[in-house]
Amino acid sequence: MKLTDFDYQLPQELIAQDPLLVRDQSRLMVIDKGRKLLEHKVFTDLSAYLNPGDILVINQTKVIPARLIGSKVGTGAAIEVLLLKDLGKGLWETLVKPGRRVKPGVKLIFGEGIMTGTVTSATDQGGRLIQFESRESFSGAINRIGKMPLPPYIKNYPEDPLRYQTVYANEEGSVAAPTAGLHFTPELLGKIRHKGIRVVPVIHHVGLGTFRPVAVDNIEEHYMHKEYYNIPEETAELINSTRAGSEGRIIGVGTTSVRCLESAVDSSGRVSAGSGETEVFIYPGYKFKVIQGMITNFHLPKSTLIMMVSALAGRELIMDAYMEAVKREYRFFSFGDAMLIY
């Protein structure tokens, strides 16, 4: 398939710059993929489309303040570093800007000397490996000097940085939020559980694989960057028992939860507990092994994320839904409105 098959025209004013005052008051487009029907609701209506026995899979990853502003030792030139992946013992895979100034051997300083970094090598994907040293724990240092890594299309830094975290985030490791989960409130989750829907966690740390643009015209040639995931034993057991013995559906909250589950199926068709790395690329033609539905946001044109939802609902239905969302002035991207596909 061609990259242009997943393009659409989006007016700039529909890109949400700020989160809503109340998380669960976002709009919700509901797509019945079997009957090819669209409905327009509010996110608080979500529980009406979930049945007792369904399983809602949430991603409990937590965004780290991964955007570091430093300077180049010797010249003082400003350098921006985005942490991507912890390789252990202070070594991180990163993206840097401007990259031409940051060659292997370059030393960087952050937070008036709270932390330093030495570029050890370049990566195949145009990034840099940086060896960090700090006066305190690395986590403590970046929480003092780092900033929330908001996407470049968001120009307003939120007054409350927690609005770029889900209410259930608890394990640090992501460099972008699993944005489908931003719509949930504790009250809505309680309402969903009270109806008999089970809410189970996974961890999938959002990294370059999720947001890296597709740079090839033939999408099958796109390379997905590996991302870490973990599926607890209890989550795997409940999903497997539900798939084997009831009519309950598995609904993934966000593309990361879906990629995590679809990467953890063993040869017998069961979801395996434990940790791993996923580089699965889901686009039309993919046969889903675990999930039957998904909650997601409205994604960038020509992104791997719009390709994934097209694989679930069909490209034509999704592109029609996006055109309808533009017509009805839905809010798009990270702080935007939501979609339920079932």
C-alpha positions as CSV (number, residue, x, y, z in Angstrom):
1,M,0.0,0.0,0.0
2,K,1.1,3.6,-0.6
3,L,1.7,6.2,2.0
4,T,-0.7,8.6,0.2
5,D,-3.5,6.1,0.9
6,F,-3.5,7.4,4.5
7,D,-3.3,11.1,3.9
8,Y,-6.1,13.6,4.6
9,Q,-6.4,17.4,4.8
10,L,-6.6,18.8,8.4
11,P,-7.2,22.5,9.1
12,Q,-4.6,23.7,11.6
13,E,-7.3,25.1,13.9
14,L,-8.5,21.5,14.6
15,I,-5.2,20.5,16.2
16,A,-6.0,20.6,20.0
17,Q,-3.5,22.8,21.8
18,D,-4.9,22.4,25.3
19,P,-6.6,19.6,27.2
20,L,-10.2,20.0,28.1
21,L,-11.0,21.2,31.7
22,V,-12.6,17.8,32.4
23,R,-10.9,14.8,30.9
24,D,-14.0,12.7,30.1
25,Q,-16.0,15.5,28.4
26,S,-14.1,15.0,25.1
27,R,-16.2,13.9,22.2
28,L,-16.3,10.3,21.2
29,M,-16.8,9.0,17.7
30,V,-18.2,5.5,17.8
31,I,-17.5,3.2,14.8
32,D,-19.4,-0.1,14.4
33,K,-17.0,-1.7,12.0
34,G,-19.3,-4.6,11.2
35,R,-22.3,-2.4,10.2
36,K,-20.0,0.5,9.0
37,L,-22.0,3.0,11.2
38,L,-20.7,6.1,12.9
39,E,-22.2,7.7,16.0
40,H,-21.3,10.9,17.8
41,K,-21.2,10.8,21.5
42,V,-19.3,12.1,24.6
43,F,-16.5,10.0,26.2
44,T,-18.7,9.5,29.4
45,D,-21.0,7.5,27.1
46,L,-18.3,4.9,26.7
47,S,-19.7,2.4,29.2
48,A,-22.9,2.1,27.2
49,Y,-20.9,0.4,24.4
50,L,-19.1,-2.0,26.8
51,N,-20.7,-5.2,28.0
52,P,-20.3,-7.2,31.2
53,G,-17.5,-9.6,30.7
54,D,-15.6,-7.3,28.3
55,I,-12.0,-6.6,29.2
56,L,-10.5,-3.1,28.9
57,V,-6.7,-3.1,28.6
58,I,-5.0,0.0,29.8
59,N,-1.4,1.0,29.4
60,Q,0.0,2.2,32.8
61,T,3.2,3.6,31.4
62,K,4.3,7.1,32.8
63,V,5.8,9.8,30.7
64,I,9.3,10.9,31.9
65,P,10.5,14.5,31.5
66,A,12.6,13.4,28.6
67,R,13.3,16.7,26.9
68,L,16.6,18.1,28.1
69,I,18.0,21.5,27.1
70,G,21.8,21.6,27.4
71,S,24.8,23.2,26.0
72,K,27.9,22.0,24.1
73,V,31.1,22.1,26.2
74,G,33.6,24.5,24.6
75,T,31.2,26.5,22.5
76,G,28.1,26.9,24.7
77,A,25.9,26.1,21.7
78,A,22.3,25.2,22.8
79,I,21.5,21.5,22.2
80,E,18.1,19.8,22.7
81,V,18.1,16.2,23.7
82,L,15.1,13.8,23.7
83,L,15.6,10.7,25.7
84,L,14.3,7.6,23.8
85,K,15.5,4.4,25.4
86,D,17.4,3.5,28.5
87,L,20.2,1.1,27.6
88,G,21.5,0.7,31.1
89,K,24.2,2.1,33.3
90,G,23.5,5.7,32.2
91,L,23.6,5.0,28.5
92,W,20.6,6.3,26.5
93,E,19.5,6.3,23.0
94,T,18.5,9.8,22.1
95,L,17.5,12.3,19.4
96,V,19.4,15.5,19.3
97,K,18.8,18.9,17.7
98,P,20.7,20.3,15.9
99,G,22.2,17.0,15.1
100,R,25.0,18.3,12.9
101,R,26.6,19.9,16.0
102,V,26.6,16.7,18.1
103,K,29.1,14.2,16.8
104,P,30.7,11.3,18.7
105,G,33.0,12.6,21.4
106,V,31.1,15.8,22.0
107,K,30.4,16.6,25.7
108,L,27.2,18.2,26.9
109,I,26.2,19.9,30.1
110,F,22.7,20.2,31.6
111,G,21.2,22.1,34.5
112,E,24.3,24.1,35.4
113,G,26.3,21.0,35.8
114,I,23.7,18.8,37.6
115,M,24.2,16.3,34.7
116,T,26.7,15.8,31.9
117,G,26.6,13.6,28.8
118,T,29.2,12.3,26.3
119,V,28.1,11.3,22.8
120,T,29.5,7.9,22.2
121,S,28.2,7.1,18.7
122,A,25.5,7.8,16.1
123,T,22.6,5.3,15.6
124,D,21.3,3.9,12.3
125,Q,18.1,6.0,12.7
126,G,19.9,9.3,13.0
127,G,20.0,9.5,16.7
128,R,22.9,9.5,19.2
129,L,23.9,7.3,22.1
130,I,24.8,9.4,25.1
131,Q,26.5,8.3,28.3
132,F,25.1,10.4,31.1
133,E,26.6,11.2,34.5
134,S,24.9,13.1,37.3
135,R,25.4,14.3,40.8
136,E,22.4,12.4,42.0
137,S,20.3,9.6,40.6
138,F,19.5,9.9,36.9
139,S,15.7,9.8,37.7
140,G,16.1,12.6,40.3
141,A,18.2,14.7,37.9
142,I,15.8,14.6,34.9
143,N,12.9,15.2,37.2
144,R,14.6,18.4,38.2
145,I,15.9,19.7,34.9
146,G,13.8,17.8,32.2
147,K,10.6,19.0,30.6
148,M,7.6,17.1,29.4
149,P,8.3,16.0,25.8
150,L,5.1,17.4,24.2
151,P,4.7,16.8,20.4
152,P,5.9,19.6,18.2
153,Y,2.3,20.4,17.0
154,I,1.4,21.4,20.6
155,K,2.5,25.0,21.1
156,N,1.1,25.6,24.6
157,Y,2.8,24.0,27.5
158,P,-0.1,22.9,29.9
159,E,-0.3,24.7,33.2
160,D,-0.6,21.3,34.9
161,P,1.9,18.8,33.4
162,L,-0.1,15.9,34.9
163,R,-2.7,16.5,32.1
164,Y,-0.2,14.8,29.8
165,Q,-0.3,11.8,32.1
166,T,-3.1,9.3,32.4
167,V,-4.8,9.1,35.8
168,Y,-3.5,5.5,36.1
169,A,0.2,6.1,35.0
170,N,2.6,4.4,37.5
171,E,5.7,3.1,35.7
172,E,8.1,5.6,34.3
173,G,9.5,5.0,30.8
174,S,7.6,6.7,28.0
175,V,8.7,9.7,26.0
176,A,5.1,10.4,24.9
177,A,1.7,9.8,26.5
178,P,-0.5,6.9,25.5
179,T,-3.1,9.6,24.6
180,A,-6.2,7.4,24.3
181,G,-6.0,7.0,28.1
182,L,-6.0,10.7,28.8
183,H,-9.8,10.8,28.6
184,F,-10.4,8.5,31.6
185,T,-11.2,9.8,35.1
186,P,-11.3,7.7,38.3
187,E,-15.1,8.2,38.3
188,L,-15.6,6.8,34.8
189,L,-13.3,3.8,35.5
190,G,-15.4,3.1,38.6
191,K,-18.6,3.3,36.5
192,I,-17.1,0.9,34.0
193,R,-16.0,-1.6,36.6
194,H,-19.4,-1.4,38.4
195,K,-21.0,-2.6,35.1
196,G,-18.9,-5.8,35.2
197,I,-16.2,-4.7,32.7
198,R,-12.8,-5.8,33.9
199,V,-10.0,-3.2,33.6
200,V,-6.5,-4.8,33.4
201,P,-3.1,-3.2,33.0
202,V,-0.1,-3.7,30.7
203,I,3.0,-1.6,30.3
204,H,4.2,-0.4,26.9
205,H,6.7,2.4,27.0
206,V,6.1,4.8,24.1
207,G,9.2,5.5,22.1
208,L,10.4,6.2,18.6
209,G,8.4,3.3,17.1
210,T,5.1,4.9,17.9
211,F,5.7,8.4,16.6
212,R,8.5,8.1,14.0
213,P,7.2,9.4,10.7
214,V,6.9,7.0,7.7
215,A,9.5,8.1,5.2
216,V,8.9,5.6,2.4
217,D,6.2,5.6,-0.2
218,N,5.7,1.8,0.0
219,I,4.6,1.4,3.6
220,E,5.7,-2.2,3.8
221,E,9.3,-1.0,3.7
222,H,8.9,1.1,6.9
223,Y,11.0,0.0,9.8
224,M,9.4,0.0,13.3
225,H,11.7,1.0,16.2
226,K,11.6,-1.5,19.1
227,E,9.6,-0.6,22.2
228,Y,9.6,-2.3,25.6
229,Y,6.4,-3.9,27.0
230,N,5.4,-6.0,30.0
231,I,2.2,-8.1,30.5
232,P,1.5,-9.1,34.1
233,E,0.6,-12.7,34.7
234,E,-2.9,-11.8,36.0
235,T,-3.6,-9.8,32.8
236,A,-2.5,-12.6,30.5
237,E,-4.6,-15.2,32.5
238,L,-7.7,-13.1,32.4
239,I,-7.4,-12.4,28.7
240,N,-6.8,-16.0,27.8
241,S,-9.7,-17.3,29.9
242,T,-12.0,-14.7,28.4
243,R,-11.0,-15.6,24.9
244,A,-11.4,-19.3,25.5
245,G,-14.6,-19.4,27.5
246,S,-16.9,-16.4,27.1
247,E,-18.3,-13.9,24.7
248,G,-16.4,-11.0,26.4
249,R,-14.4,-8.8,24.0
250,I,-10.8,-7.6,24.5
251,I,-10.8,-3.8,24.0
252,G,-7.4,-2.1,23.8
253,V,-7.1,1.4,25.2
254,G,-4.7,3.0,22.7
255,T,-2.5,1.7,19.9
256,T,0.3,0.9,22.4
257,S,-1.9,-1.6,24.4
258,V,-2.9,-3.2,21.1
259,R,0.7,-3.5,19.8
260,C,1.7,-5.0,23.2
261,L,-1.0,-7.7,23.2
262,E,-0.6,-8.5,19.5
263,S,3.2,-9.0,20.1
264,A,2.8,-11.4,22.9
265,V,0.8,-14.3,21.3
266,D,2.6,-17.6,21.4
267,S,2.3,-20.5,18.9
268,S,-0.8,-21.8,20.7
269,G,-2.6,-18.5,20.3
270,R,-2.3,-17.6,24.0
271,V,-1.1,-14.2,25.3
272,S,2.2,-14.8,27.2
273,A,3.0,-12.9,30.4
274,G,6.3,-11.2,30.8
275,S,8.5,-8.6,29.2
276,G,9.7,-8.2,25.7
277,E,10.3,-5.7,22.9
278,T,7.9,-5.2,20.0
279,E,8.5,-4.0,16.5
280,V,5.2,-5.2,15.1
281,F,3.9,-2.9,12.3
282,I,0.1,-3.2,11.9
283,Y,-1.4,-2.0,8.7
284,P,-4.3,-3.1,6.5
285,G,-4.2,-6.8,5.8
286,Y,-3.0,-7.6,9.3
287,K,-5.1,-10.3,11.1
288,F,-5.7,-9.3,14.7
289,K,-5.0,-12.2,17.1
290,V,-6.2,-10.8,20.4
291,I,-8.3,-7.6,20.4
292,Q,-11.8,-7.1,19.0
293,G,-12.0,-3.3,19.6
294,M,-9.9,-0.2,20.3
295,I,-10.2,3.2,21.9
296,T,-7.9,5.7,20.2
297,N,-7.5,9.3,19.4
298,F,-7.4,10.9,15.9
299,H,-4.0,10.5,14.4
300,L,-1.6,12.3,12.1
301,P,-2.0,11.9,8.4
302,K,0.3,9.2,6.9
303,S,1.3,7.9,10.4
304,T,1.7,4.2,11.5
305,L,-1.2,4.9,13.9
306,I,-3.8,5.7,11.3
307,M,-2.6,2.6,9.5
308,M,-3.2,0.5,12.5
309,V,-6.8,1.7,13.0
310,S,-7.3,1.2,9.3
311,A,-6.3,-2.4,9.7
312,L,-9.0,-2.8,12.4
313,A,-11.9,-1.0,10.7
314,G,-10.9,-0.9,7.1
315,R,-9.1,2.0,5.3
316,E,-12.2,3.3,3.5
317,L,-14.3,3.4,6.7
318,I,-11.5,5.1,8.7
319,M,-10.8,7.7,6.0
320,D,-14.6,8.5,5.7
321,A,-14.7,8.8,9.5
322,Y,-11.8,11.2,9.5
323,M,-13.4,13.4,6.8
324,E,-16.6,13.4,9.0
325,A,-14.6,14.3,12.0
326,V,-13.1,17.3,10.1
327,K,-16.5,18.3,8.9
328,R,-17.9,18.2,12.5
329,E,-14.8,20.0,13.9
330,Y,-13.6,17.3,16.2
331,R,-10.4,18.1,18.1
332,F,-7.4,16.2,16.7
333,F,-4.2,14.5,18.1
334,S,-2.8,14.2,21.6
335,F,-5.2,16.6,23.5
336,G,-8.0,15.9,21.0
337,D,-11.1,13.8,21.0
338,A,-11.5,10.0,21.0
339,M,-12.7,7.2,18.8
340,L,-14.2,3.8,19.8
341,I,-13.9,1.1,17.2
342,Y,-15.8,-2.2,17.9
